[in-house]
Amino acid sequence: MTRKEFMEQSLRMGVCLPFLPSFLLPTFGGERSILPQFPRNFSGKVLVIGAGAAGLSAAYLLKQYGIDFLLIEAAPVYGGRLKKINDFADFPLDLGAESIHTHPRVLSAIRNDPKAPTPVEIMDYHPQTIKSWHAGKLNSHNFIRNFYREWKFASTTWFDFFEQFIVPTISDRLVLRAPVSEINYENKKVRVTTQAGEHYEADKVLLTSSIKTLQQRQIAFVPALPLAKTRAINRVYMGEGMKLFIEFKERFYPDILVFDKLFRAMREENKFLYDAAFRKDSDKHILGLFAINEKALAYTQLKSEAAIVEKVLIELDEIFEGKASANYVKHVLQNWSEEPFIQGAYSYSFDGNRSRTVAEIKEPVRDRIYFAGEALSLDHQATVHGACESARAAVAQLIEGPHDGKATGQTAAAPDI
């Protein structure tokens, strides 16, 4: 497997994936800001649908560039797949996105001001004990520590970053508990209707909903989206996803444990365990389980949370000779597949050519409907900074407008992040 193939496969594995070496991590564009300076050809109003990482970033950038906007979120809280819990341990836990997956300077770049101080304590995440469970045997692979290193938040979370640096500037333009049921763009103004019957009008809409909700057609479009776009949306695979944290009385597990043969686990859909308290200022013993796609389905298809936890403890008892059940204290489960406005983990793969599929989805419809989200980042798919990159590209495209007076679908030139 080439280095490029290794990176692409690893990035598709997603949140906090083991074995992604720091020298392979893509980065933002150094000292450059997210958006270039260009003539602004748009001065109307924008409705941003979805307040996850992409939607929050887009609203933040629109605010910076003086564009009137409203951010509409279906859930009662903002964040999307950014989510934390404060009262489970003596440190906050990321129930969603966790690792930074690139150089920490990405945090300043997301703020669109690389020179602005971002006082966030970052942890050098460098696991020392790596094991695999395969064919009933626990195997050690500690040599991996010589290749794998990235970054995490030391005492905060991704959610905290957005809450501290992004949300305060846009909170007065944020509407929660407003699931959108219809987007009507047959006239010059786009009319958005919520399930509660509320109506909002704007010149353009930036849609940042998860790809799964678009596939499920939770939002009706009038007129219907072009067939080519609908087909492209359906070519993106977004599978099941869950995170489970369990507190134990003592630690009996390694820093990271993967299932199956080591390098097969790197290439295929997978699940893994990790010490969630690694290098945290904590005396708690917290084990995290992350699973996606079919490996997550083995849990999410069970009838109850209790059944999921029981299955995990049985598996752990087999691996660690009964120590899991004997030391169990409590747990917290985040089943992303059950979140009604998300319905899964993140985009994972494509049916057909990825570049063409992403380009087709990103192309604006009648210069009124634009799209962004982690699935639409070619280089940083399935990451928080990929979602922000996608938002940056969409905002640049939206503000700059078509060069010939017609919707071209071409993204405005902007530095990579």
C-alpha positions as CSV (number, residue, x, y, z in Angstrom):
1,M,0.0,0.0,0.0
2,T,1.4,3.4,-1.0
3,R,1.7,6.3,1.5
4,K,-1.1,8.1,-0.3
5,E,-3.3,5.0,-0.2
6,F,-2.5,4.5,3.5
7,M,-3.5,8.1,4.2
8,E,-6.8,7.9,2.3
9,Q,-7.8,4.6,3.9
10,S,-6.9,5.9,7.3
11,L,-8.8,9.2,6.9
12,R,-11.8,7.2,5.9
13,M,-11.6,5.3,9.2
14,G,-12.5,8.5,11.0
15,V,-12.5,9.8,14.6
16,C,-9.4,9.1,16.6
17,L,-8.3,6.4,14.2
18,P,-5.2,4.5,15.3
19,F,-2.0,4.3,13.2
20,L,-2.3,7.6,11.3
21,P,1.3,8.9,11.5
22,S,1.8,12.6,12.1
23,F,4.0,12.9,9.0
24,L,1.0,11.8,6.9
25,L,-1.4,14.2,8.4
26,P,-2.7,16.9,6.0
27,T,-2.6,20.4,7.3
28,F,-4.3,23.8,6.8
29,G,-2.5,26.3,4.6
30,G,0.0,27.7,7.1
31,E,-0.4,31.4,7.8
32,R,-3.1,32.0,5.3
33,S,-6.7,32.8,6.2
34,I,-9.5,30.5,5.1
35,L,-11.1,32.9,2.7
36,P,-9.2,34.9,0.0
37,Q,-9.7,38.5,-0.6
38,F,-12.0,38.9,-3.6
39,P,-14.6,41.3,-5.0
40,R,-17.8,40.6,-3.2
41,N,-20.6,40.1,-5.7
42,F,-23.3,39.3,-3.3
43,S,-25.0,41.4,-0.7
44,G,-28.3,39.6,0.0
45,K,-29.4,37.2,2.8
46,V,-28.3,33.6,3.4
47,L,-30.1,30.9,5.3
48,V,-27.6,28.3,6.7
49,I,-29.3,25.0,7.4
50,G,-27.6,22.9,10.1
51,A,-25.5,24.1,13.0
52,G,-22.8,21.4,13.0
53,A,-19.2,22.2,12.3
54,A,-19.8,23.2,8.7
55,G,-22.9,25.3,9.5
56,L,-21.3,27.0,12.4
57,S,-18.2,27.8,10.4
58,A,-20.2,29.1,7.5
59,A,-22.2,31.4,9.7
60,Y,-19.1,32.6,11.4
61,L,-17.5,33.4,8.0
62,L,-20.6,35.1,6.7
63,K,-20.6,37.3,9.8
64,Q,-16.9,38.2,9.2
65,Y,-17.7,39.2,5.7
66,G,-20.7,41.3,6.5
67,I,-23.3,39.1,4.9
68,D,-26.8,38.9,6.4
69,F,-27.6,35.4,7.5
70,L,-29.7,33.2,9.7
71,L,-28.5,29.8,11.0
72,I,-31.3,27.2,11.4
73,E,-30.8,24.0,13.4
74,A,-33.2,21.2,13.8
75,A,-32.0,19.9,17.2
76,P,-32.4,21.7,20.5
77,V,-28.6,22.2,20.7
78,Y,-26.0,23.3,18.2
79,G,-22.9,21.3,17.4
80,G,-24.2,18.4,15.3
81,R,-21.6,15.6,15.6
82,L,-19.7,17.8,18.0
83,K,-21.0,16.8,21.4
84,K,-19.6,16.5,24.9
85,I,-20.5,15.4,28.4
86,N,-19.1,17.1,31.5
87,D,-20.3,15.1,34.4
88,F,-19.3,11.6,33.6
89,A,-15.6,11.9,34.6
90,D,-13.4,14.6,36.0
91,F,-12.7,15.8,32.5
92,P,-15.1,16.4,29.6
93,L,-15.6,13.6,27.1
94,D,-16.1,14.0,23.4
95,L,-19.2,12.0,22.5
96,G,-18.6,12.9,18.8
97,A,-15.5,14.1,17.0
98,E,-12.5,13.9,19.2
99,S,-9.1,14.0,17.5
100,I,-7.8,17.1,15.7
101,H,-6.3,14.9,12.9
102,T,-4.0,17.7,11.6
103,H,-1.7,20.3,13.0
104,P,-3.2,22.4,15.8
105,R,-2.8,25.6,13.9
106,V,-6.0,24.5,12.2
107,L,-7.8,26.1,15.2
108,S,-6.6,29.5,14.2
109,A,-7.4,28.9,10.6
110,I,-11.0,27.9,11.4
111,R,-11.3,31.3,13.1
112,N,-10.1,32.8,9.8
113,D,-7.4,34.7,11.7
114,P,-4.1,32.8,11.9
115,K,-2.5,35.6,14.0
116,A,-5.3,35.6,16.6
117,P,-4.3,33.7,19.9
118,T,-6.3,30.6,20.4
119,P,-5.6,29.7,24.1
120,V,-6.5,26.1,24.0
121,E,-4.3,23.5,25.6
122,I,-3.4,20.8,23.1
123,M,-2.2,17.3,24.1
124,D,0.4,15.4,22.1
125,Y,-1.5,12.1,21.7
126,H,1.2,9.5,21.5
127,P,-0.1,6.0,22.6
128,Q,2.5,3.7,24.0
129,T,0.8,0.3,24.3
130,I,-1.0,-1.0,21.2
131,K,-2.6,-4.4,21.0
132,S,-4.9,-6.4,18.7
133,W,-7.4,-9.1,19.4
134,H,-7.6,-11.7,16.7
135,A,-8.6,-15.4,16.7
136,G,-8.9,-15.5,20.5
137,K,-5.5,-14.1,21.1
138,L,-4.2,-10.8,22.4
139,N,-1.2,-9.5,20.5
140,S,1.1,-6.7,21.2
141,H,2.2,-4.1,18.6
142,N,4.0,-1.5,20.6
143,F,6.4,-0.7,17.7
144,I,3.5,1.3,16.2
145,R,4.2,4.0,18.8
146,N,7.2,4.9,16.7
147,F,5.0,5.9,13.8
148,Y,1.7,7.1,15.2
149,R,1.3,10.5,16.8
150,E,-1.3,13.3,16.5
151,W,-3.2,15.8,18.7
152,K,-6.2,16.0,21.0
153,F,-7.6,18.6,23.3
154,A,-6.0,18.3,26.7
155,S,-8.8,19.5,29.0
156,T,-11.5,20.6,26.6
157,T,-13.2,19.3,23.5
158,W,-14.0,20.2,19.9
159,F,-17.4,21.3,21.2
160,D,-15.7,23.7,23.7
161,F,-13.6,25.2,20.9
162,F,-16.7,26.1,18.8
163,E,-18.6,27.3,21.9
164,Q,-15.8,29.6,23.0
165,F,-14.5,31.0,19.7
166,I,-17.3,30.6,17.0
167,V,-20.7,30.6,18.6
168,P,-20.5,33.9,20.5
169,T,-20.2,35.9,17.3
170,I,-23.3,34.3,15.7
171,S,-25.6,33.3,18.6
172,D,-28.0,36.2,18.0
173,R,-28.6,34.7,14.5
174,L,-29.1,31.1,15.6
175,V,-32.5,29.4,15.6
176,L,-32.8,26.0,17.4
177,R,-35.5,23.4,17.4
178,A,-36.5,24.2,13.8
179,P,-36.3,21.1,11.6
180,V,-36.7,22.2,8.0
181,S,-39.3,20.4,6.0
182,E,-39.3,22.2,2.7
183,I,-37.0,24.4,0.6
184,N,-38.8,26.2,-2.2
185,Y,-36.5,27.9,-4.7
186,E,-38.8,28.3,-7.7
187,N,-39.0,32.0,-7.3
188,K,-36.2,34.6,-7.0
189,K,-36.3,34.4,-3.2
190,V,-35.8,31.0,-1.5
191,R,-38.6,30.1,1.0
192,V,-37.7,27.7,3.8
193,T,-40.5,26.1,5.8
194,T,-40.0,24.2,9.1
195,Q,-42.0,21.3,10.5
196,A,-43.7,23.8,12.8
197,G,-44.9,25.8,9.9
198,E,-42.5,28.7,10.3
199,H,-41.3,30.4,7.1
200,Y,-38.0,32.1,6.4
201,E,-36.9,33.8,3.1
202,A,-33.5,34.6,1.8
203,D,-31.6,35.0,-1.5
204,K,-29.6,31.9,-1.0
205,V,-29.5,28.7,1.1
206,L,-26.4,26.9,2.3
207,L,-27.4,23.4,3.3
208,T,-25.0,21.6,5.7
209,S,-27.2,18.7,6.8
210,S,-25.6,15.3,7.1
211,I,-25.5,13.3,3.8
212,K,-27.7,10.6,5.4
213,T,-30.6,13.0,6.0
214,L,-30.4,14.2,2.4
215,Q,-30.5,10.6,1.3
216,Q,-33.6,10.0,3.5
217,R,-35.2,13.1,1.9
218,Q,-36.0,14.7,5.2
219,I,-36.2,18.0,3.3
220,A,-38.5,18.3,0.3
221,F,-37.3,20.6,-2.5
222,V,-39.6,22.6,-4.8
223,P,-38.8,22.0,-7.6
224,A,-37.1,18.7,-7.0
225,L,-33.3,18.6,-7.0
226,P,-31.8,17.7,-10.4
227,L,-31.6,14.0,-10.9
228,A,-27.8,14.1,-11.4
229,K,-27.4,15.7,-7.9
230,T,-29.8,13.2,-6.3
231,R,-27.9,10.3,-7.8
232,A,-24.6,11.8,-6.6
233,I,-25.9,12.3,-3.0
234,N,-27.0,8.6,-3.0
235,R,-23.5,7.5,-4.1
236,V,-22.0,8.5,-0.7
237,Y,-21.9,5.9,2.0
238,M,-22.5,6.9,5.6
239,G,-22.8,4.0,7.9
240,E,-23.8,3.3,11.5
241,G,-21.7,4.9,14.3
242,M,-21.5,4.8,18.1
243,K,-19.2,5.7,21.0
244,L,-19.4,4.1,24.4
245,F,-17.4,5.1,27.5
246,I,-17.1,2.8,30.5
247,E,-15.6,3.7,33.8
248,F,-13.8,0.9,35.6
249,K,-12.4,0.6,39.2
250,E,-9.0,-0.3,37.8
251,R,-7.2,-0.2,34.5
252,F,-6.6,-3.5,32.7
253,Y,-6.5,-2.4,29.1
254,P,-3.8,-0.9,26.7
255,D,-3.8,2.6,25.3
256,I,-5.3,1.2,22.1
257,L,-6.9,-2.1,21.2
258,V,-8.0,-3.0,17.7
259,F,-10.0,-6.1,16.5
260,D,-8.8,-8.4,13.7
261,K,-5.3,-8.5,12.2
262,L,-3.4,-5.2,12.7
263,F,-3.1,-4.1,9.1
264,R,-6.4,-5.4,8.1
265,A,-8.0,-3.2,10.8
266,M,-6.3,-0.3,9.1
267,R,-7.9,-1.0,5.7
268,E,-11.4,-2.2,6.6
269,E,-14.4,-1.1,8.5
270,N,-13.5,-1.5,12.1
271,K,-13.9,-0.8,15.8
272,F,-11.4,0.0,18.4
273,L,-11.0,0.5,22.1
274,Y,-8.8,3.3,23.6
275,D,-7.9,4.7,27.0
276,A,-10.0,7.9,27.1
277,A,-8.1,9.2,30.1
278,F,-4.8,8.9,28.4
279,R,-2.6,11.8,29.5
280,K,-5.6,13.6,31.1
281,D,-5.3,15.2,34.5
282,S,-7.5,12.5,36.0
283,D,-7.4,9.5,38.3
284,K,-10.4,7.9,36.6
285,H,-10.1,4.7,34.5
286,I,-12.3,5.4,31.4
287,L,-12.3,3.1,28.4
288,G,-13.7,4.3,25.1
289,L,-15.2,2.1,22.4
290,F,-15.7,3.5,18.9
291,A,-17.4,1.5,16.1
292,I,-18.6,2.3,12.6
293,N,-20.5,0.7,9.8
294,E,-21.2,-3.1,10.1
295,K,-19.1,-3.3,13.3
296,A,-21.3,-0.7,14.9
297,L,-24.4,-2.4,13.5
298,A,-23.6,-5.4,15.7
299,Y,-24.4,-3.2,18.7
300,T,-26.9,-0.6,17.4
301,Q,-29.3,-3.3,16.1
302,L,-29.8,-4.6,19.7
303,K,-33.1,-3.7,21.4
304,S,-31.7,-1.6,24.3
305,E,-28.8,0.3,25.7
306,A,-28.5,-2.3,28.4
307,A,-28.1,-5.0,25.8
308,I,-25.4,-3.0,24.0
309,V,-23.4,-2.6,27.2
310,E,-23.9,-6.2,28.2
311,K,-22.5,-7.3,24.8
312,V,-19.5,-5.1,25.2
313,L,-18.7,-6.3,28.7
314,I,-19.0,-9.9,27.5
315,E,-16.5,-9.2,24.8
316,L,-14.1,-7.4,27.2
317,D,-14.4,-10.2,29.7
318,E,-13.3,-12.7,27.1
319,I,-10.3,-10.5,26.2
320,F,-9.3,-9.5,29.7
321,E,-10.2,-12.6,31.7
322,G,-13.3,-11.3,33.4
323,K,-11.8,-8.1,34.6
324,A,-14.4,-5.9,32.8
325,S,-17.5,-7.1,34.6
326,A,-15.6,-7.3,37.9
327,N,-14.5,-3.6,37.6
328,Y,-17.5,-2.0,35.9
329,V,-18.7,1.3,37.5
330,K,-20.9,3.1,34.9
331,H,-21.1,4.0,31.3
332,V,-22.4,6.6,28.8
333,L,-23.5,5.7,25.3
334,Q,-23.8,7.9,22.2
335,N,-25.6,6.1,19.4
336,W,-25.2,8.4,16.4
337,S,-27.4,6.2,14.3
338,E,-30.4,7.1,16.4
339,E,-29.9,10.9,16.2
340,P,-32.9,11.9,14.0
341,F,-31.1,14.7,12.2
342,I,-27.8,12.9,11.7
343,Q,-28.5,9.1,11.4
344,G,-24.9,7.8,11.4
345,A,-21.2,8.4,11.9
346,Y,-19.9,10.3,8.9
347,S,-19.3,9.7,5.2
348,Y,-17.0,6.8,4.6
349,S,-16.8,5.8,0.9
350,F,-18.3,6.5,-2.5
351,D,-19.9,4.4,-5.1
352,G,-17.8,5.4,-8.1
353,N,-15.4,8.3,-8.6
354,R,-15.2,10.4,-5.4
355,S,-14.0,13.6,-7.1
356,R,-16.9,13.6,-9.6
357,T,-19.4,12.8,-7.0
358,V,-18.3,15.5,-4.6
359,A,-18.2,18.1,-7.5
360,E,-21.7,17.2,-8.5
361,I,-23.1,17.6,-5.0
362,K,-21.2,20.9,-4.4
363,E,-22.5,22.4,-7.6
364,P,-25.1,25.1,-6.7
365,V,-28.7,24.7,-7.9
366,R,-29.8,27.8,-9.8
367,D,-27.3,29.9,-7.9
368,R,-29.6,29.6,-4.9
369,I,-29.0,26.3,-3.1
370,Y,-25.4,25.5,-2.0
371,F,-24.0,22.5,-0.1
372,A,-21.3,21.9,2.5
373,G,-20.3,19.3,5.0
374,E,-17.6,16.8,5.9
375,A,-18.6,14.5,3.0
376,L,-17.8,17.3,0.6
377,S,-14.2,17.7,1.5
378,L,-12.0,15.8,-0.9
379,D,-8.8,15.9,1.1
380,H,-10.1,15.9,4.7
381,Q,-13.3,13.9,4.5
382,A,-14.8,12.6,7.8
383,T,-13.0,15.2,9.9
384,V,-14.0,18.4,11.7
385,H,-11.5,20.5,9.8
386,G,-12.8,18.9,6.6
387,A,-16.3,20.2,7.4
388,C,-14.9,23.6,8.0
389,E,-12.9,23.5,4.7
390,S,-16.1,22.6,2.9
391,A,-17.9,25.5,4.5
392,R,-15.1,27.9,3.5
393,A,-15.3,26.8,-0.1
394,A,-19.1,27.1,-0.2
395,V,-19.0,30.6,1.4
396,A,-16.3,31.8,-1.0
397,Q,-18.4,30.4,-3.9
398,L,-21.5,32.0,-2.6
399,I,-20.1,35.4,-2.0
400,E,-18.0,35.6,-5.2
401,G,-20.9,34.5,-7.3
402,P,-20.8,33.1,-10.9
403,H,-18.4,34.9,-13.2
404,D,-20.8,35.1,-16.2
405,G,-24.0,35.8,-14.5
406,K,-25.0,32.1,-14.5
407,A,-24.6,29.4,-11.9
408,T,-21.5,27.6,-12.9
409,G,-21.0,25.3,-10.0
410,Q,-17.2,26.2,-9.9
411,T,-15.8,26.8,-6.5
412,A,-14.1,30.2,-6.0
413,A,-10.3,30.0,-5.8
414,A,-9.3,29.7,-2.2
415,P,-6.2,28.4,-0.4
416,D,-6.3,24.9,0.7
417,I,-6.8,24.1,4.4
